[in-house]
Amino acid sequence: MNEPRNFTSDQRAYLSSLAAVDMVDASSRIHYADWFRIECMRRYREGEKPVDLFRQAGLDPKLVGHKRIERAFARWKRTPEPTHPKPPSPKSRDTVDPYDPRDPRDRLIAAQALRIQQLEEEIRFLKRA
């Protein structure tokens, strides 16, 4: 069995800034917002792919991991939906609701920020080699 992937402090900060994430704990477990889980399951039942849903929320599978996405959906299928989920609340003025269709530029910026972070990690890794 593979060890769970530990996130860097920058990655934890990025993930925690997303509206879809309630928190990332020290053991790198991601706690997702109830509204995100409900929205994902609704859209999944309509035929959308779990990986696409995570990606649209700023949760790139390269960062989060495909296995983690699969396990989240398997768990969500077994768990009843909350009766009174909290609506998404902005964590900061920079937080973007990825399901808000009014401004797709915000989703693009979030995706670009994640890609920059991944490239910076690759550079650090290559410099160490």
N, C-alpha and C positions, 0 to 999 in steps of 0.2 A: 504494500500500500504506500502511495506517495505521501510525503509530508505535506501538510497544508502550507500554502504559499503565504509567507509573511510579507506584508506591505511595508514600504519605506514610510518614514514620517510624512514625506511630501505626498505620497500616494494616499495615505490615510486622510490627510488634510483635503486632498482633492475629492476623494470619495465622500467624505463627511459634508462637503460643501454642496453636494447634489441633493436636489429636492426628493429624489427617490430613496435616499439613504437616511435612516434615523441616526445611525452611528456605526462606527467601525471600532471594535474593541482591541485591546492590546494583543490578543491572540489572532488578530486579523479576521475575525468573524464579522461579516457584514449584516447589520440589522436593517431590513428594508422597511420603508413606510407602508402602513396599511393600505393607503390609497393606491400606491404603486403596485402592490400585490394584487389588489382587486382589479385594477386597470389591466395589468398583464394577463390575468386569468380571463377577463372578458375578451380581450383582443385575441388571446390564444385560442379560445373557443370559436372565434370567428375566422380562424385559419392563419393568423400571423405566427411567425417563428419566434421562439423565445430569445434567440440570439439577437434578432432584429429589435425586439422590444427593449432589451438591455442596452443595446448600442444607441438607440434613440434617446434613452434616458441619460446618456453620457457614461454608461457602464460598459466600456469597450471589453469584448471578450479576451483580448490580449492581456488586459490588466486583471480583470476579474477571474478569468479562466472558464473554459467551456464546461468543465465538470461541475464547477460551483453553480453555474446557471442551470444545468440539468438537475442537480440536487435541489435547488430552490423550487423549480417547477414541480418536481416529484413531491416535495414537502407540501407545497401550496395545494396540490390536487387532493391530498389527504386531509388537509386542515380546513374546517369551516371558515367562511369569510366572517370578519367582524361585523357585528350588527350595527355599530355606530362608528365607522372609521373616521379618524380625524382628517379634515381636508388638508391638502398640502399647504404648508406655511413657509414663506420665504425665510431662509436661514441668514441671508445677508442681501444687500442690494444687488450683489453680483450673481445670486442664485437664479437659475433659469428653470422654469417648468418645461420639460421637454415635450409635454403634450399640448402646450399652448400654441395653437397654429398661427397666432397673430404675427410672430416674428421668427421665422426660421433661421435668421442670421445668428440668433443666440445659440441654437443647437450647433451650428457650424463652428462658432467660436469655442464652445465647450469641447467639441471633437478635436479641434486644432490644438487646444491647450493640452489635451491628453496626449496627442501625437508628439508634440514638442517634448513633453515630459518623458515619453518613451525613448525618443531619440537621444535626449540628454543622458538617460541611463545607459544606453548602448555606448555612447562616447566614453562615459566613466568606466565602463567595463573594458572597452578596448584599450584605454590608457593604462589600465592595470595589467593587461596581458603582455 
